[in-house]
Amino acid sequence: MKIGILGSGVVAQTLAAGFLKHGYETMVGSREPAKLTEWKGANPKALLGTFSETAAFGEVVVLAVKGTVAANALRLAGAANLAGKVVVDTCNPIADAPPDHGVLQFFTTYGESLMERLQREFPEARFAKAFNSVGSVRMVNPEYAGGIRPTMFICGNDGAAKATVAEILEKFGWETADMGTAEAARAIEPLCILWCIPGFTRNEWTHAFKLLRQ
């Protein structure tokens, strides 16, 4: 399976390295691919391209940019290049404003998620939410005491797309909790707010969520 990653920041680089580690052909897309030259030096099997080249390359496309530019990144990728493909949405709708006592501010409301907005604008893409509720340092094969696997909450309207994402998460050391359709992103995206509070208030950034079942 070919993976196209839209973005050049820490999350994009971390996930790209994870996909390479697990044997996926991986291209990382950026408006300026040259700025990833140093990163590619440490990851020589990675391919670099523009957003549109990367979206065309990937059988699965991972959206790993700031929430404020997510829609524009997909526009640059091109709707035709995304049509019919699984799009893993890792983004959170974090506003360009400082946290309030450790609580991030969002530019969405609880009645509408960022992923829903993206799904409406790109109806032929098959969106699935994932990787938004943990820090980059624990995204790929996180290790916790007792061998406990943390839980990644996912959602989306396409069952086959979510199955593909669950398969990736299994390889990346996660258990998956499918929360349903795209509307569930209204609850999953704010998990980022909760996850960040210990970071902003106590400088703790290595935790993850675990869903207990009986």
N, C-alpha and C positions, 0 to 999 in steps of 0.2 A: 504494500500500500504506500502510495506517495503522499507525503504530508507537505502542505504549503502553510507557512506561518506568516501572518501579516503583522509586522511589528518588529522593532529592533531594540526594545528596552530589555530590562532584566528578566521580565516574565517570558518574553519571546525567546530570549537567548537560553534561558533555563529549560523551557519546554523543548526547544530545538535540540539541545544537547541530550535531553532525555529520549527523544525519538531516535536520534542517531545511536545512542547507547543500546536501544532495543531493536536496532537493525532496519529502521525505516529510512527510505530515501527521503531526504528533507531539504526543502528550499525555504530560505528566510527572505521575506520581502520587505523592502523599505523604500521610502521616497529617494533616499540616497544610499544605495547599496554599498558604496565605497566606505561608508563609516563603519561597516561591519568587518572590514578587512582584518583588523587585529583579532577579533573574535574568531574569524574563520581560520586564522593561523593555528589556534588551539583546537579547531574542529574542522580538519581539512576535508572531510567527506561532505560537509555541508555545501549546498549550492546557494548562491545569492542572486536576487533578482529584484525587479520592481514589484509593486503590488499586483499589477495586472499579470505579469509573467508568473508570479508565485501562485496566484489564484488559478491560472490556467494549468499550471504544473500539478497542483495538489488534487488527489482524489478526495482527501479530507483537508479542509481549510480551517486553520486555527486563527481566530481573531484575538490578538494579544496586544492591544493598544489602550491608551487612556480612553475612558468612557466618553469624554467630551469630543473625541475625534473618531469614534468608532464608525459612525455612519459615513463620514467622508472617506475613511480608509476603504470601506466596502465599495463606495462609488468609484474610487480609483482602481480598485480590483476589477470592477466591471460586473454588472449583473449577469451577463452572458457567461462569464467564467465561473460564476457561483451556482448557476442553475443546476438543480438536481444533486448538488453536492452537500455532504454533511459539513456544516459550519459550526465549529466548537467555539462558543462565545464565552471567553474568560473575563469579559469586561465588567466593571462596576460603574454606575453613574455618579461618580464622585465629583462634586462641584468644585469650582476653582475658589474655594474658601477654606480658611483654617478650621480644624476641628474645634468643637466647643466642649471643653472639659473631657477631651479624648474621644468625643463622638463626632464622626465624620458627617458632613452635610452632603446630601444628594440633590441632583437637579431633577429627579423624577419624584412622583408621589407614590403612596402605597397603593393607589388604584391603577398604576401603569408602570411596567418595568422597562428598562432599556431594551432588553431582548425582544419584548413585544413590539416596540417601535421598529427595531431592525427587521423583525420578521414581516411586518406589514410593508416596509419599503422594499424588501427583497423576498417576495412571496414564493419564488421558485427555489430558494435556498432552504435547506433542511437544518434549522438551528437546533442546537442542544447546549444548554448552559452547563458549564463545568469549570473547575479550577479557580473560581472566583472567591472562595471562602477560606483560603489558606495563603500564607506567604510563599514567595518563590523558593525560599530555602528548603521548604518541605514538599514541594510539588511532585518531585520525582523520587519514588522509592523511599519515603520517609521511614525512619527507624525510631520506634518508641519502646519503652521498657515492656518486657513480657511478650514482645513480638506482636503487640496490638496493632491492628490495621485501622487507621482512621477512616472516617466516612466522608465521601464526596457526594453532595446533594446535586442531582441533575434534574433537568426538565426539558420539555420540548414537545412539539406536536407530532413528530414522526417517530414511531416506535423503532424502526430499523436504524434510524440515525442514533437514537439513544443506545441501542444495542452495540453499535460500533464504538460509541464513546465508552460504554461500560467495559468493552474488551480492552480498550487502551488503558483505562483506569486500573484494570486488573493487572496488566503488565507493569504499571507504574506503582503498584503496591497499595492500592486503595480498594476499599469496599464501596459499592455504589448504592445509593438510596434514590430511587426514581420517584420524584414528587408529582409527576403528571405532566400536564400540558404547559404551554408557554406562560400561562397566567401564574403558575407557581414561581416564576422568576421574581414576582413581586415580593415573595418571602425569602427566596434564596439570595437575591442580591443584597438585602440588608444584613445577611450574615457577615458580610464584609465589615459592616459597622461594628458589630459585636466582636468580631475577631480582632479588630484593630485597637479596641479600648485598652487591653493589657499592654499593648505595644506603646501607645502614646502615654499612658499613665505610669507604667512600671518598666518600660523598655524590655518587655517580654514579647518575642516575635517567633517562637518556635512551636507554638501549640497548634492543635488541630481539633476539629469536632469529631465526636463519636456518637452514633445513634445506637442505643441499646434496645434490643428486642427480646421478647419473652414468648 
